[in-house]
Amino acid sequence: MMNITNNFNINSPRPALQGLSAFAPVQTGIFGSGFGDLFGGLAQALQGLADMLGGNTSYPVGDGSGNGFSFLDRQPASPMKPISGEARIWGDPHFIGADGGQYDVQGEAGKTYNLLSDKGFQMNGTFEKWGDDGATVVGKVGITAGSNYVQVDKTGNTIINGQELKDGERVQLRNGGYAERKGSEIIVKKGEWEVNFQTQGDHINMDIRTDNAVSDGVTPHGLIGQTFDADDDARNGDKGSGAQGGGAIERADGSMSQAGDKDTVKSYEVSALWDTTFHNHNSDFAQQGVYHDQARETMQFAMMMGFSSLINNLFANNNLFSGIATPNYRF
């Protein structure tokens, strides 16, 4: 009896399917060339499946455009240089980038903007009116991280996956990470990111930290996320009344906005606190990387089970090999 699962070495870059050698004799042997072609095709398909299971991306999945690219193959050919740092958003709102640059983004009261967009982590902030001179502050923040939903408002009220986070409480997030409240301070740690919120009653300040923003192979973006960019060039932009990040934030085409620019900020608008379709600046669309990783795992399992079922049925069909002495192969 042969068990093909013993021949998959999923820890190897190119899994060794030694079990496939069992098909070699049937190509010209007692089963004839037709069966040889059949099993040869199955062997090739199984090898492709094994390559996928082992992480070999020489078999592109494709995104429907014909170019062979897919979110399933977003891992870089070689590891990216780690990007660590800390950034801050405070006041009405002032931005201090991970590169040390400073700029203000007033946005528009009542609208929500993407602050940080990365694979499996998206943070949006709703701006609110501050005074009578057109200034704004961040009044509410929403984080979507995998299947976790976090909401923090300016009063310190915090909701984690539908449940209120009470003062002094620390809760575990789904699939790792945690959220903790200490008075007016709320800390959310998930994946690459740690965000420390300081709720002031009438606005939110926040510090954003990471030890490596690109450990997943995706470069972050967003109004503050784009400053985690691995270069030493500080993004210093417009400041003061009416400033909208001119000279410091990127346009949708990747070019840098100019001083005095007041339109580029509009491309960072999102429809809601948990809207993850921030596609203007981050090609990974934040959550899509997570969804496609899950889809790949499901597809791999389904393919493996499908091939196993097919071969079992072939060898279980006595009529198929009627009159021929066949080995008792079972998978």
C-alpha positions, 0 to 999 in steps of 0.5 A, a space after each residue: 500500500 502506498 500513501 502519497 502524503 508521505 512523499 510531500 515534503 512541504 518544507 522544501 522549496 521543491 517538494 520531492 514527489 518520489 511517489 510519482 515515480 510509481 507512474 513511470 512503468 505504466 507509460 509503456 508497460 502493461 497499461 498501454 500508452 493511453 494510460 501512460 499519457 493519463 498518468 503522466 499528465 496526473 504526475 505533472 499536475 501533482 508536481 505543480 500542486 506540490 510546487 505550490 504547496 512548497 512555495 514555488 511561484 514559477 507557476 503564476 496564478 494570474 489576476 485575470 489580466 493575462 500578465 500572470 501577476 497575483 496577490 497570491 505571489 506578493 512575496 519579494 524575490 529577496 527580503 526587503 531591508 527592514 524599516 523601523 521607526 515611530 511617527 506621530 499625529 497630534 493636535 489639529 492635526 500635525 504629522 511627524 513622519 517616521 523620517 522626522 519630517 513635519 507637515 499638517 493635514 487639515 482635511 475636511 471636517 466630517 470626512 474620513 481619511 486613511 492614515 495607515 494602510 498595510 497588508 492586514 492592517 488599515 487605520 482610518 481617522 474621521 476629522 472633526 471641526 476644531 474652533 471657527 477658523 477651519 481647523 480640524 482634529 482627529 475625533 475617531 479612529 477605526 482599525 481593521 486588522 484581519 478579522 479584528 475591528 477596533 474603534 477609538 473615539 476622542 473621549 476614550 471610549 473603545 470598542 474591540 470586536 463589538 465589545 467595550 474595552 474597559 479601563 485597566 482591561 487587556 484583551 487578546 485579538 483574533 490571531 494574535 495581538 492585543 488591545 489594552 486601556 490605561 485611563 485615557 491611553 489605549 494601545 493596540 498591537 497587531 502584526 507589524 504595528 503598535 499604535 498608542 492613542 492618547 485620548 484628550 476628550 476633544 481630540 486624539 493624539 497617537 504614536 505609531 511604531 513598528 520594528 519592521 514595516 516590510 516584514 510581510 513584503 508590502 510597503 505601507 502607505 496612507 497619510 502617515 504610513 508613507 513616511 515609513 519608506 526606508 530613505 533618510 529624506 524627511 518629508 517636510 511639507 505645508 504647515 498652518 491654517 489650511 495646510 493639506 500636506 503639500 510637499 509631503 504627501 504623494 499623489 495617486 500616481 506616486 509623485 510628490 505633491 508640491 508646496 501649496 497643494 490642497 487637492 492631493 489629500 482628497 485621494 486619501 479619503 475613504 467612505 467609513 472608519 472600516 473601509 479597506 478599499 484604499 486603492 489609490 495609494 496601496 496596491 495591496 488594498 490593505 485587507 486584500 493581502 490577507 483574504 488572498 492568503 486565506 484563499 490560497 490555503 483553501 485552493 491548495 487544500 481543495 486541489 490536493 483533495 481533488 487529486 487524491 479523490 480522482 486517483 482513488 476512484 481510478 484504482 477503485 474502479 474494477 471495470 477500468 482495469 478488467 482482465 489486467 493484473 494491477 497493483 493495489 495502489 491506494 492513496 
